[in-house]
Amino acid sequence: MAKAKTNVELCKGCYMCVSVCPKKAIRPVEKVNKKGYSTIAVDEDLCIGCGMCYKVCPDYVYTIE
């Protein structure tokens, strides 16, 4: 089954992905990337690979693999 994979170095902390995830598999975390933005984490056990995060992300953080 496909899962969402992330490149958190591209994340700018808009959290649009968090609000659209139907399984609540994406959550904000306190980790800060090299650009100084708070990032997200994906719970792969909850992720169903639907691609909603990929569709809404303006920063190309996600791939579905």
N, C-alpha and C positions, 0 to 999 in steps of 0.2 A: 504494500500500500504506500502511496506517495505521502510525503511529509513536507512541511514547510522548513526550509533551512534559511538561516539568516547570516548576514554580514553586518554585525552591529556597528562596525566602523562607519557605515554609511547612514546609520540612524541619527535623526535629529530630534527624537523624543516627542513627535507629534501625537503618538499613541492612537492614531486613526485605526490602526490594525486591531488594537485592543477592543475597541467598541464594535467592530464588525465580526469578530470571531464567534461563530455559533456555538462552539464547544468551550469557550472561555479558556483556551489553551495558551493564550498570549497574555503576559502580564508585565507591567513596568517593574524594573529592578533598579537598585541604587547604583549599579555599576555605571561608570562614566567612560565613554569612549575617548579616543585620542583628540577628538574635536571639542570635548568638554560637554557633550550631551548625555543626559540620562538615557538608558537604552531599555530594551525589552528582552524577555526570554520566552521560548516556546517549550511547553510541556509536550514532548513527543508522544507520550502515552495518551494524551487527550486529542492531539491533532489528527484530523481526518483527511488532510490534504485537499480541502475544498478550494483553496486558492483565493479566498476573500481577502486575506491580508495582502497577497500579491497584487490584487486588483486595485486596492485603495492606497497603497504605499507610494507616496510621491518621490521617495528617495531610493527606490530599487533595492531595498534591504532584503527582499525575499526571493527565493527560488523554490519551486516545488519539485522535489526529487523523489 
